[in-house]
Amino acid sequence: MSDVLNTMAAEVQQNSLLELAAVVLAIAYLLLAVRQHIACWYAAFISTAIFLHVFWSVQLYMESALQVYYLVMAVYGWWHWQQHQDAGTQLPVSVWSWQQHAIAIVLILSATAISGYLLQETSQRLAYVDSFTTWGAIVTTVMVARKVLENWIYWLVIDAVSIYLYLDRDLYFTALLFMAYLVIVIFGFRSWLQAYRSNDNDKDKDKDGENQPAVAG
């Protein structure tokens, strides 16, 4: 326990202030995403830029590459959500078919196997773990941008694995962030599920209204 406290103290003296800033913004991103608020993408962009520096400094190469992808997706996510707001609507929560999930899972595992094998030739530890969290996050971020309900289930798995990865690199604040993520993810899933069911009920009411016979005055 004392070793952990000493390491955290040393981290504070180095670049932990940057890490803490990224953590705060990352939490803000997820809380705003739960509420389907477009400002989540602003928090995501700034947090990601900071994490890019932090991960590169501790030789998490796949995680660093992931941050570059996150920067692009933050812009895409904002644009995609903004398109609906400009039209006076909100992008609805949707679900994927089992075929789409099967393709996503096969893609994640295949990419993990390839990049994990290649990274074994570098100085990086836990190459397959880093690859899995990276490729999983790439697919899942697309799901968030498109408001696919099941993204929260994917994040639950990815975040749990990420905690082990960050503890291995002594990134304790980031590990704590992902522990908090595990809790927020549950609330996120419940919130989006409620929104999805509400959309479905509205559609059913519209269909019922269309099927009602016209009443002569």
Buried (B, 14 or more C-beta within 10 A) or exposed (E): EEEEEEEEEEBEEEBBEBBBBBBBBBBBBBBBBBEBBBEBBBBBBBBBBBBBBBBBBBBBBBBBBBBEBBBEBBEBBBEBBEEBEEEEEBBBBBEBEEEEBEEBEEBBBEBBBEBBEEBEEEEBBBBBBBBBBBBBBBBBBBBBBBBBBBBBBBBBBBBBBBBEBBBBBBBBBBBBBBBBBBEBBEEBBEBBBEBBEEBEEEEEEEEEEEEEEEEEE
